């Protein structure tokens, strides 16, 4: 297979208001669920506890936002028994993508942040797609709403729904579940605290995944972005079933087979806020660190989440 000459060729085919960290930890603790990693399903006891604890919230949510077909995750890309459905109207403030677990025929509302395991039984990582490739609406997992649906972020000043003015993303963008960039922990690599969000992921495969797709990916590297004085890691990964995945095992392979892709990603991240007069900064002079380093960051953020 020939080498790619740019991020576009290689991939052919944010930020929420702060709340006190103690409140964040309380919210995370309340919404976490027991998970049986052995068979990728809830145990009966865990499901019973989940339903008892969240029955009123689920009933209220179901009454106010009936489940409608939407940006459902592609079947082949979604772990067994997980699926996503949308409520509300696209391009309006009520639009949400909710996640569910099919447990013995019962659809249990789950959190993409807390309930989907970080790793699949195969050893790959689970990537939750928020923003499809070649789009610009700023969808993100809500860390404040119950069950953490995906929504379109709002501008803090105007309240308008946000889109990337700089242009379409040339990659799929999302997050790793069960990770958290702790705002109380200053990274020795960046000298800045975490941004209070799940760990961001840039996925390089050749197709665009829907908002809400859950995809098994291979980690390749990580970029240390500093956004508004906060550490905002960007993990570089690729869908395990993408044709390029066999060639890409570390960041050096990306440089070799997708020449210019990493510099193009860094440049996009550096400049996408220039319409606001902001140029983002990076640790390591914008260098993408290797897979081993990236997995250390993932492990660290998984421990922060716990």
Helices and strands as residue ranges (DSSP letters): H 7-10, H 21-31, H 44-64, G 75-77, E 82-87, E 96-103, E 106-110, E 125-131, E 139-141, E 150-152, E 172-176, E 200-203, E 214-227, E 230-239, G 243-246, H 251-257, H 261-271, G 274-276, E 281-282, G 283-286, H 291-305
